[in-house]
C-alpha cells in the first residue's frame, strides 16, 4: 500500500484535491514533497507543518525563496537537502552554507553543481575531514594546488581518497608509496616491482595484481598468493592464460553466493537487469479507490 500511494503521489496531472488527501499519509507525503513539480504555496506550508521539510528541501522545483528559507531550518538534515542542489538565490546563499555549523551540511554542499571554484576551494580546506573527502569525490577537475594539498592532507582517509581520485604528481609518488594509508591506491601509478608483489598488505598485492603492466613473472607469483582477492585479480586479467585462470577460479570458489558473486564480478561481464516497466497511470476512479482503501 505504501508503495502504491508513493507512486500515485508522483503521478503527473494528479488533481489537487487528491494530492491534498495524499498529504495525510507519511510515506505518500514524502513522495509528494520530493517529486511533484506543481506544489502550491499552501501545499508547501502544509508539508512543512506536517514534518516533511527534509523531502521538500531536495525538490528542485520548489520556489527559490522557499528553499532559501529551508536553508535556515534548525534540522541539519533539511539543510543538507537544500545544500546539495540549491542555486545561489538569493546571491550569497551558497557562501552562507559553506559556513554552516554542521559538517554534514557542508559535505552535501560539496555535491552542488552550482558551487564556484572559490567556494569549492574553501570546502577543500574545511577543518572537518569528511567535508574534504566529499570535495574529492565531486571536484575531479580541481586545480593542481588543491590536489597537492589534499594528497598531502593530515588525515589518512583524505589522502587515500585523493590518490584514488587524482593522478598524483611524480614528485609526490614516492611519499604516497611509502605511506601505509595511500600505498595501495598509489600502486597503479608506479612500476610493478617485486617489492609491491610481496608487500605484507594484501590490498597492495591486489592492486599490483591488477596493474596493466604487470610482468609475467610477478603475475605467476601472485597467482599463488594466499589471499583469495589477489588470486581473483590475476584471474580477471585479460593476459592470464586460460589454464591458469581456470585453476585460480577453482581455488577461489566459496560456499557463499554473495562472496562468489563479488569475486566473479571482475572476471565476468555483468549487465544491469532490465528496468521495471513504468507503473500504470491510474484514472481518477482508480485513484479514489486506492485512497479509500488507505482510509484517506
C-alpha positions, 0 to 999 in steps of 0.5 A, a space after each residue: 500500500 505504501 508503495 502504491 500511494 508513493 507512486 500515485 503521489 508522483 503521478 503527473 496531472 494528479 488533481 489537487 484535491 487528491 494530492 491534498 488527501 495524499 498529504 495525510 499519509 507519511 510515506 505518500 507525503 514524502 513522495 509528494 514533497 520530493 517529486 511533484 513539480 506543481 506544489 502550491 504555496 499552501 501545499 508547501 506550508 502544509 508539508 512543512 507543518 506536517 514534518 516533511 521539510 527534509 523531502 521538500 528541501 531536495 525538490 528542485 522545483 520548489 520556489 527559490 525563496 522557499 528553499 532559501 528559507 529551508 536553508 535556515 531550518 534548525 534540522 541539519 538534515 533539511 539543510 543538507 537537502 537544500 545544500 546539495 542542489 540549491 542555486 545561489 538565490 538569493 546571491 550569497 546563499 551558497 557562501 552562507 552554507 559553506 559556513 554552516 555549523 554542521 559538517 554534514 551540511 557542508 559535505 552535501 554542499 560539496 555535491 552542488 553543481 552550482 558551487 564556484 571554484 572559490 567556494 569549492 576551494 574553501 570546502 577543500 580546506 574545511 577543518 572537518 575531514 569528511 567535508 574534504 573527502 566529499 570535495 574529492 569525490 565531486 571536484 575531479 577537475 580541481 586545480 593542481 594546488 588543491 590536489 597537492 594539498 589534499 594528497 598531502 592532507 593530515 588525515 589518512 582517509 583524505 589522502 587515500 581518497 585523493 590518490 584514488 581520485 587524482 593522478 598524483 604528481 611524480 614528485 609526490 609518488 614516492 611519499 604516497 608509496 611509502 605511506 601505509 594509508 595511500 600505498 595501495 591506491 598509489 600502486 597503479 601509478 608506479 612500476 610493478 616491482 617485486 617489492 609491491 608483489 610481496 608487500 605484507 598488505 594484501 590490498 597492495 598485492 591486489 592492486 599490483 595484481 591488477 596493474 596493466 603492466 604487470 610482468 609475467 613473472 610477478 603475475 605467476 607469483 601472485 597467482 599463488 598468493 594466499 589471499 583469495 582477492 589477489 588470486 581473483 585479480 590475476 584471474 580477471 586479467 585479460 593476459 592470464 592464460 586460460 589454464 591458469 585462470 581456470 585453476 585460480 577460479 577453482 581455488 577461489 570458489 566459496 560456499 557463499 553466493 554473495 562472496 562468489 558473486 563479488 569475486 566473479 564480478 571482475 572476471 565476468 561481464 555483468 549487465 544491469 537487469 532490465 528496468 521495471 516497466 513504468 507503473 500504470 497511470 491510474 484514472 481518477 476512479 482508480 485513484 479514489 479507490 486506492 485512497 479509500 482503501 488507505 482510509 484517506 
